């Protein structure tokens, strides 16, 4: 009986895939393009203030993970669509949407996020300095040993508000950079 049910379920899945695979790919492509464009537009509107606050030139780029449907190292634990900037060759900042897997059966939470990721080994004192500065901010944390983030969950029914939420989040990062004295001030330990 279980085998029959499993075969029926597998057959239904295969039939649905036959009908909807290309449509799903086009929908994902359009969604990615829209989110990346909105993220980049919001970041570009704040770019001069962010440059002044960090004290460094900031080339803008976009990033997505996974960047293709069958990316080998994707575990479905985290995904993002974001615009970003590079602070010299030391670190990158991502501004956009981040999906974090709740667990294997409960889907994902979507966050509007700003993440600072260091490219090489970062002295723990630098990260602690940032964490202390942002301690009063809701959603301020360190998900990995080389990054700090400021994130806010966005429920699906509020999807249209993500550009406005991202705008406010970038303002908070600008304030944090001003408090620490830019990149040079952050690196002074």
DRENZA-23626 format. One line per field, with one value per residue (C-alpha): residue number from 1; residue in one letter; x, y, z. Coordinates in nm, 3 decimals, padded with zeros to 5 digits. Layout:
<mardos>
num	NUM; ...
residu	A; ...
xx	X; ...
yy	Y; ...
zz	Z; ...
</mardos>
This chain:
<mardos>
num	1; 2; 3; 4; 5; 6; 7; 8; 9; 10; 11; 12; 13; 14; 15; 16; 17; 18; 19; 20; 21; 22; 23; 24; 25; 26; 27; 28; 29; 30; 31; 32; 33; 34; 35; 36; 37; 38; 39; 40; 41; 42; 43; 44; 45; 46; 47; 48; 49; 50; 51; 52; 53; 54; 55; 56; 57; 58; 59; 60; 61; 62; 63; 64; 65; 66; 67; 68; 69; 70; 71; 72; 73; 74; 75; 76; 77; 78; 79; 80; 81; 82; 83; 84; 85; 86; 87; 88; 89; 90; 91; 92; 93; 94; 95; 96; 97; 98; 99; 100; 101; 102; 103; 104; 105; 106; 107; 108; 109; 110; 111; 112; 113; 114; 115; 116; 117; 118; 119; 120; 121; 122; 123; 124; 125; 126; 127; 128; 129; 130; 131; 132; 133; 134; 135; 136; 137; 138; 139; 140; 141; 142; 143; 144; 145; 146; 147; 148; 149; 150; 151; 152; 153; 154; 155; 156; 157; 158; 159; 160; 161; 162; 163; 164; 165; 166; 167; 168; 169; 170; 171; 172; 173; 174; 175; 176; 177; 178; 179; 180; 181; 182; 183; 184; 185; 186; 187; 188; 189
residu	X; X; X; X; X; X; X; X; X; X; X; X; X; X; X; X; X; X; X; X; X; X; X; X; X; X; X; X; X; X; X; X; X; X; X; X; X; X; X; X; X; X; X; X; X; X; X; X; X; X; X; X; X; X; X; X; X; X; X; X; X; X; X; X; X; X; X; X; X; X; X; X; X; X; X; X; X; X; X; X; X; X; X; X; X; X; X; X; X; X; X; X; X; X; X; X; X; X; X; X; X; X; X; X; X; X; X; X; X; X; X; X; X; X; X; X; X; X; X; X; X; X; X; X; X; X; X; X; X; X; X; X; X; X; X; X; X; X; X; X; X; X; X; X; X; X; X; X; X; X; X; X; X; X; X; X; X; X; X; X; X; X; X; X; X; X; X; X; X; X; X; X; X; X; X; X; X; X; X; X; X; X; X; X; X; X; X; X; X
xx	00.000; 00.273; 00.454; 00.140; 00.086; 00.451; 00.438; 00.115; 00.265; 00.583; 00.376; 00.171; 00.489; 00.638; 00.319; 00.307; 00.672; 00.602; 00.328; 00.493; 00.876; 00.939; 00.669; 00.827; 01.173; 01.040; 00.856; 01.173; 01.379; 01.129; 01.112; 01.493; 01.524; 01.260; 01.407; 01.765; 01.656; 01.461; 01.750; 02.000; 01.774; 01.736; 02.111; 02.202; 01.971; 02.168; 02.511; 02.659; 02.560; 02.694; 03.024; 03.058; 02.979; 03.224; 03.491; 03.555; 03.456; 03.182; 03.142; 02.788; 02.705; 02.425; 02.440; 02.214; 02.252; 02.195; 02.280; 02.140; 01.864; 02.088; 02.385; 02.579; 02.668; 02.317; 02.163; 01.842; 01.940; 01.999; 01.929; 01.954; 01.890; 02.079; 02.265; 02.605; 02.910; 03.274; 03.471; 03.820; 03.916; 03.832; 03.459; 03.134; 02.792; 02.475; 02.137; 01.826; 01.622; 01.747; 01.564; 01.662; 01.527; 01.327; 01.364; 01.314; 00.935; 00.836; 00.954; 01.161; 01.151; 01.217; 01.422; 01.506; 01.872; 02.199; 02.497; 02.862; 03.084; 03.460; 03.661; 03.946; 04.010; 03.866; 03.994; 03.716; 03.756; 03.637; 03.321; 03.260; 03.295; 03.027; 02.801; 02.830; 02.745; 02.435; 02.328; 02.027; 01.902; 01.634; 01.749; 02.122; 02.321; 02.609; 02.498; 02.855; 03.200; 03.291; 02.975; 02.729; 02.381; 02.085; 01.772; 01.396; 01.145; 00.904; 00.582; 00.469; 00.165; 00.406; 00.627; 00.548; 00.701; 01.045; 01.204; 01.086; 01.208; 01.543; 01.573; 01.530; 01.773; 02.044; 01.986; 02.058; 02.383; 02.481; 02.425; 02.636; 02.919; 02.904; 02.920; 03.225; 03.409; 03.388; 03.597; 03.915; 03.746; 03.611; 03.956; 04.112; 04.112
yy	00.000; 00.247; 00.173; 00.243; 00.574; 00.673; 00.583; 00.781; 01.083; 01.058; 01.028; 01.336; 01.530; 01.424; 01.518; 01.858; 01.914; 01.836; 02.100; 02.376; 02.350; 02.620; 02.848; 02.816; 02.899; 03.210; 03.318; 03.278; 03.468; 03.757; 03.762; 03.765; 04.045; 04.254; 04.208; 04.276; 04.590; 04.724; 04.648; 04.817; 05.121; 05.166; 05.123; 05.369; 05.630; 05.602; 05.550; 05.898; 05.900; 05.547; 05.645; 05.944; 05.734; 05.455; 05.690; 05.472; 05.439; 05.179; 04.997; 04.853; 04.501; 04.248; 03.900; 03.600; 03.263; 03.014; 03.175; 02.889; 02.638; 02.336; 02.494; 02.206; 02.368; 02.495; 02.325; 02.533; 02.667; 03.017; 03.208; 03.574; 03.835; 04.156; 04.459; 04.503; 04.718; 04.635; 04.826; 04.819; 04.452; 04.390; 04.328; 04.331; 04.462; 04.302; 04.481; 04.294; 03.988; 03.682; 03.354; 03.139; 02.787; 02.738; 02.362; 02.083; 02.094; 02.452; 02.659; 02.974; 03.317; 03.609; 03.900; 04.241; 04.254; 04.439; 04.210; 04.303; 04.008; 04.013; 03.846; 03.720; 03.639; 03.924; 04.004; 03.911; 04.256; 04.422; 04.210; 04.266; 04.642; 04.630; 04.405; 04.640; 04.944; 04.776; 04.616; 04.847; 04.767; 04.502; 04.232; 04.294; 03.969; 03.761; 03.449; 03.350; 03.415; 03.654; 03.864; 04.086; 04.167; 04.387; 04.205; 04.235; 03.962; 04.050; 03.849; 03.758; 03.987; 04.282; 04.199; 04.533; 04.718; 04.562; 04.859; 05.101; 04.867; 04.830; 05.208; 05.242; 04.958; 05.126; 05.445; 05.244; 05.113; 05.469; 05.578; 05.287; 05.374; 05.737; 05.628; 05.407; 05.664; 05.480; 05.184; 05.333; 05.385; 05.030; 04.882; 05.075; 04.825
zz	00.000; 00.096; -00.228; -00.430; -00.248; -00.295; -00.664; -00.708; -00.530; -00.737; -01.054; -00.963; -00.893; -01.226; -01.411; -01.241; -01.330; -01.694; -01.696; -01.494; -01.508; -01.770; -01.626; -01.281; -01.419; -01.594; -01.278; -01.070; -01.328; -01.329; -00.947; -00.913; -01.167; -00.989; -00.638; -00.755; -00.943; -00.644; -00.406; -00.635; -00.681; -00.303; -00.246; -00.523; -00.369; -00.040; -00.193; -00.141; 00.227; 00.272; 00.104; 00.336; 00.643; 00.556; 00.425; 00.121; -00.243; -00.291; -00.622; -00.650; -00.772; -00.735; -00.586; -00.562; -00.397; -00.531; -00.862; -01.065; -01.001; -00.946; -00.768; -00.614; -00.280; -00.204; 00.100; 00.109; 00.453; 00.322; 00.000; -00.090; -00.356; -00.286; -00.411; -00.255; -00.213; -00.150; 00.116; -00.023; -00.042; 00.322; 00.332; 00.142; 00.240; 00.105; 00.108; -00.001; 00.085; 00.272; 00.321; 00.621; 00.650; 00.971; 00.960; 00.709; 00.728; 00.813; 00.517; 00.539; 00.698; 00.465; 00.599; 00.463; 00.554; 00.555; 00.611; 00.653; 00.557; 00.604; 00.328; 00.544; 00.906; 01.108; 01.453; 01.695; 01.854; 01.530; 01.522; 01.893; 01.839; 01.570; 01.777; 02.075; 01.858; 01.721; 02.048; 02.081; 01.730; 01.698; 01.455; 01.505; 01.518; 01.395; 01.207; 01.120; 01.265; 00.981; 00.955; 01.134; 01.014; 01.077; 00.964; 00.995; 00.906; 00.627; 00.607; 00.253; 00.281; 00.330; 00.029; -00.141; 00.157; 00.127; -00.060; 00.210; 00.484; 00.305; 00.280; 00.659; 00.723; 00.512; 00.715; 01.032; 00.880; 00.784; 01.145; 01.271; 01.031; 01.147; 01.513; 01.457; 01.242; 00.909; 00.804; 00.952; 01.289; 01.286; 01.224; 01.513; 01.796
</mardos>
